[in-house]
Amino acid sequence: MVMTQTQRFGVFAALALVMAATRVHLSLFHHDIWDASWGLFFLAGFWLHGSARWIFPLLIAEAVLIDDIVITHMGIRFWDHYCVSLGYWFLIPAYGALWMGGSWLAKRQRGLTLSTLGMAIAVLLVSEAACYVISNGSFYWLSHHVPTPKSFAAWFANLGDWYLPFLQTTAVYAGLGAVLHVLAVQMAHASQHHRPVQH
């Protein structure tokens, strides 16, 4: 689906708004909305893959800004928070894996068929797994909050403990995005078919 620059900016603004609404909840409001960030980076790569030079850095900057606001609101210095370590900066390649997965899929998507659905699921699983290994591994090996001695056996156990919740959350938001995409494509086709013929 080809978008104008205005439409691309609208999609970016919507993704940024959803990220702000779901990422900020972690400490401020204590409700059960899942952080949409992982799913949003995958969807952004799919919908906005031609604008990575400015959209990806802006989404990264928003994520860091939100984390800083939330942590500061808790009365904690950013680098003193449990979840923040040198591994925090590995979120850039981790989110990059999701973006690249969505972008790769967008370049190969050919209509809405069972085969493209299967490919989309496979790409989501691979890119989400790459993101998870990078983010989890960087935290485990680089954070001083993880008890020592560290070992691959303990890391693999930690990977198993948290993988399904992260996959579930990412899949839910990516699935919602897929539904919106299908609806948008169908509406675009319907509007084209109902345009008056000019003579």
N, C-alpha and C positions, 0 to 999 in steps of 0.2 A: 504494500500500500504506500503510494507516494504521498508525502506530506509537504505542504508549504512551510516556509520558515516560521510563519505565525503559528501554524499548527504544531510544529516541532517545539517552539517555545511554550505553547500551551501544555503539551505533554510533559515537558521538563518541569514546568511550574506545578502541575498536578502531582508528579512523582516526588518533588521536593516537599510539597505540602503533606503528603502521606507519610514521608519519612519523618518530618518534624512531629506530626501528630502521634506516631507510634513509637519513635525512638525516645522521645522525651519522657514517656510514661514511666521508665524504669525506676525512677526514684521520686518523682514529683507527685504522682497521683495514685500510685499503688493499686492500679486496676489491671485487668487481665488482657489487655490488648497486646498482641504479639508484635515485636519489632519487625517491621517490614523491610528493613534495609537490604537483606540478602536477595529477597525476591525482586526488589526494586532495581538493584544493579543489574540483574539478569534481564528484566524487562526493558530497562533503559538501553542496554546493549542491543536488544532486539529492535526496539522502536526508533532509537536515535543513533544507530551505529555510525552514521556518517558525520556525526558531530562530537566524536570522542574527545577531540582536543580541548573543547571548552566545557562540555557537559560533565564528563567524568571528573575532572578536577573540582568543579563546582559542587558535585555531589559528595566528593571526599571532604571538601572544606566544610560543607554543611554538617556532615556526620561528626567531624572533630569539634566543630563549634557547639553542636548540641551536647556532646559528651562533656565538654568543658563547662557549659552552663549548668548541666545537671549536677556534675560533681562539685562545682563551686557552691551551688545552692545547698548542698549537703554539709557545707562548712569544711570541706576537705580540699587540700591542694591537688591539682590535676594529677601530678606524678606520684602522689601518695595513695591514690585509690587502688584498691585490690586488683581491679581489672586492667590497670595501666602499667605497662612496663616497656622495656625496649621492644618487646614483641608487638606492642600496639601499632608500630609503624608498618608491620607486616600486613596490616589490614589493607594497605594500598594494593599489593599484589593479590591478596585474597579476594578483594572486591573486583580487582582486575580480571581474575579468572571467571567470575560470574558475568562481567561485562563482555568478555571475549566469547563466552559460550553463547550469550544472546546474539551477539553480532554475527558469529559464525552461522548460527541458525537462520538469521534474517537473510543472509546472502544465499542460502540454499533452499529457502522455503518456496514451494511451488504449489500453491493452492491448499485447500483444506481437505486432506484425505487421511485415511488410516495410516499410511506410510509416513506422512509428514508428522502426524501426531506421535507415532512411535519414535521418530527421529527427535522430536522436540523433548520427549520424556527422557530419552537417552542422553541428550546434550545437557539437559538440566541436571540429571544425576551426576554426570561427569564433572561439570563445572562446579556444582555444589560440593561435591566430594573434594575437589581441589581446593576450594575456598576453605572448607572445614579443616583439612589437613594443615594448610598454611597457618590459619588463625589459631587453631588449637595447639599445633606444634610449636609455633613461635612463643605462645604464652607459656607452655609447659617448660620449654628449655631455657627461656630467657627471663622469666619472672622470678624474683626472689621470694615471692609468696608461696611458690610450690616447694613443699618440703624436700630436703635432700636426705639420702642420695637419690638422684634421679636415674631412671633406667628406661630402656625401651619397653620392657614388660609393663611397667607402671603407666607409661605413656599410652600404649595400646589399650590398656584397661580404661584409661580416661577417655580415649577416642570412642570406645564402645559405649561408655556411659552417656555421652552427650550427642552422639551422631543422630539418632532418630528424632529427638526434639527439634534439632536445627533443620533436618531434612523436612520434617512435617511443616514447620513454619514457612520455609522457603517454597515448598510445593503448594501450599495454600494460596500464598500471594501470587505466585506465578500462574496458578490455575485461574484465579480471579482475573488476572491480566489477560490470559488466553480467552476467557469468555468475553471480556470487553473488546478484545481484538476481533473476534468472530462477529460480534454485533456491529462493530464499526465497519467492517468489510461488507457485511450484508446491507447495511444502510447506505453505504457508498454505491454499491451496485444497484440498489433499488432507486436511488436518486438519479443515476445515469439513465436507467431504463424509462424513467418518467419525464425526462426532459423533452420539451416540445421540439419537433423536427423543424429546422429552418429551411425554407426554400429560397 
